Amino acid sequence: MKKLLTAGVLALAVLGAGCDKLGSRPLAFNNTDVTGLDYAKGFALVDHTGKPRTLQDFRGKVVVLFFGYTQCPDVCPTTMAEMATVMKELGPSADDVQVLFVTLDPERDTQELLSHYVPAFDKRFIGLYGNAEATARTAKEFKVFYAKVPGNEPGSYTMDHTAGSYVFDRDGKLRLFLRHGQGPAPIASDLRQLL
């Protein structure tokens, strides 16, 4: 009987491990659940208004963090437009979501440029930047790949970079990796669960 009771308690513990704050129903995300991974713990950058920022500044909100650059011809504007649509789909709940755009091109992406580019998608979005060292340190912490690719004209270049986004819950814990190009509906669904 004691062994049966112990086995029952263990089974409940295992079942409970897949549950979240929504009660006994486990969350079923559309995107990759990365809960518990031991990286992407934070950053120390400056926002597009000149204010120093860390991940802790956004506790209480669900945070979507994307790495890109303003002169990106495709992935970055597509992702930012997609997130703007997600915010519309979330309605009033969108005020509890913070989208952060971290530039991987500090050489060209100045505070002024970010202040025009990022809020153009949604006035609540925040652009973040640092010097080359801070950018490299942040990219390493988040396991984000980026590299300059020389262009056809002297001095011109593009940036190859990781195209997905990270999502943190209201407690600042890493929860999801969003795949690029899936459309807004699956993202909005996942964010609603975390809200």
C-alpha positions in Angstrom: 0.0 0.0 0.0 2.9 2.4 0.9 4.5 1.7 -2.5 1.2 2.4 -4.3 0.7 5.6 -2.4 4.3 6.7 -3.2 3.8 5.9 -6.9 0.6 7.9 -6.9 2.3 10.9 -5.3 5.1 10.7 -7.9 2.6 10.5 -10.8 0.8 13.6 -9.5 4.2 15.4 -9.2 5.1 14.5 -12.8 1.6 15.6 -14.1 1.9 18.8 -12.1 5.3 19.6 -13.6 3.6 20.4 -16.9 1.0 22.7 -15.4 1.3 26.5 -15.2 -0.5 29.3 -13.4 -3.7 28.6 -15.4 -4.6 25.8 -12.9 -4.3 22.2 -13.7 -4.4 22.6 -17.5 -0.9 22.4 -19.1 -0.1 25.2 -21.5 0.1 24.2 -25.1 2.3 26.7 -27.0 2.5 27.1 -30.8 6.1 28.1 -30.5 9.1 26.5 -28.9 8.8 26.2 -25.1 12.3 27.0 -23.7 11.3 27.3 -20.1 14.2 26.5 -17.8 17.1 27.0 -20.3 20.1 28.5 -18.6 20.8 31.5 -20.7 19.2 34.8 -21.9 19.1 36.0 -18.3 19.4 39.7 -19.1 21.0 42.7 -20.7 22.3 46.2 -19.9 21.6 48.5 -22.8 20.3 52.0 -23.5 16.8 52.6 -25.0 16.0 54.9 -27.9 15.2 57.8 -25.4 18.7 57.5 -23.9 17.6 55.7 -20.7 19.7 52.7 -19.4 17.6 49.6 -19.4 17.8 46.0 -18.1 15.4 43.1 -18.4 14.3 43.7 -14.8 12.8 47.1 -15.8 10.0 45.2 -17.6 8.9 42.8 -14.8 5.1 42.6 -14.7 4.9 42.5 -18.4 5.3 39.7 -21.0 8.4 40.7 -23.0 9.1 39.9 -26.6 12.8 40.5 -27.4 14.0 40.6 -31.0 17.5 41.2 -32.4 17.9 43.0 -35.7 19.0 46.2 -37.4 17.2 49.1 -39.0 18.6 48.7 -42.5 17.5 45.1 -42.7 15.6 44.5 -46.0 13.3 41.8 -45.0 13.3 39.8 -41.7 13.4 42.8 -39.3 10.6 44.9 -40.8 8.5 41.8 -41.3 9.0 40.8 -37.7 8.2 44.2 -36.3 5.1 44.6 -38.5 4.0 41.1 -37.4 4.4 42.1 -33.7 2.4 45.3 -34.4 -0.4 43.1 -35.7 -0.1 40.8 -32.6 -0.5 43.9 -30.4 -3.7 44.8 -32.3 -5.1 41.3 -31.9 -4.4 41.3 -28.2 -6.6 44.4 -27.7 -6.4 46.0 -24.3 -4.1 43.1 -23.1 -1.4 44.5 -25.4 -0.6 47.1 -22.7 0.8 44.2 -20.6 3.2 43.2 -23.5 6.6 45.0 -24.1 8.3 44.5 -27.5 12.0 45.2 -27.4 14.1 45.6 -30.6 17.9 45.2 -29.9 20.1 46.4 -32.7 23.0 44.3 -33.8 24.4 47.2 -35.9 25.4 49.9 -33.4 27.7 51.4 -36.0 24.7 52.7 -37.9 21.8 52.3 -35.6 22.1 55.5 -33.5 19.7 56.5 -30.7 18.0 59.0 -33.1 17.5 56.4 -35.8 16.1 53.9 -33.4 13.8 56.5 -31.9 12.2 56.9 -35.4 12.3 53.3 -36.6 11.1 51.2 -33.7 8.0 53.3 -32.5 6.9 53.6 -36.1 5.6 50.0 -35.9 3.9 50.6 -32.5 4.4 53.6 -30.2 4.9 51.2 -27.2 7.8 49.3 -28.9 11.3 50.2 -27.5 14.6 50.1 -29.4 17.7 49.1 -27.4 21.4 49.7 -28.3 24.9 49.5 -26.9 28.4 49.9 -28.1 30.1 47.1 -30.1 31.2 45.4 -26.8 27.8 45.6 -25.1 26.2 44.3 -28.3 28.5 41.4 -28.5 28.1 40.6 -24.8 24.3 40.7 -25.1 24.2 38.6 -28.3 26.4 36.0 -26.6 24.2 35.9 -23.5 21.2 35.3 -25.8 23.0 32.9 -28.1 22.2 35.2 -31.1 24.3 34.8 -34.2 25.2 38.0 -36.2 27.9 38.9 -38.8 28.6 41.7 -41.2 28.3 40.8 -44.9 30.1 43.1 -47.2 27.9 44.7 -49.9 28.6 45.6 -53.5 29.5 49.2 -52.8 32.6 50.1 -50.8 31.7 50.5 -47.1 28.2 49.0 -47.6 27.1 45.9 -45.7 24.2 43.9 -44.4 24.0 41.8 -41.3 23.2 38.1 -41.1 21.5 37.3 -37.8 19.3 35.0 -35.9 15.7 35.6 -37.0 13.6 34.4 -34.0 12.4 36.3 -30.9 12.5 35.4 -27.2 9.5 35.7 -24.9 9.7 36.3 -21.1 6.8 35.9 -18.7 5.7 38.5 -16.2 8.3 37.3 -13.7 11.2 37.8 -16.2 11.6 34.1 -16.9 12.5 32.9 -20.3 9.5 30.9 -21.8 9.4 30.8 -25.6 11.4 31.1 -28.8 9.2 32.5 -31.6 10.0 31.3 -35.1 10.2 33.9 -37.8 7.5 34.2 -40.5 4.6 32.2 -38.9 2.1 35.0 -38.9 0.6 36.8 -35.9 -2.2 34.4 -34.8 0.1 31.7 -33.2 2.1 34.4 -31.4 -1.0 36.2 -30.1 -2.3 32.8 -28.9 0.9 32.1 -27.0 1.1 35.5 -25.5 -2.5 35.3 -24.3 -1.6 32.2 -22.3 1.3 33.9 -20.6 -0.8 37.0 -19.9 
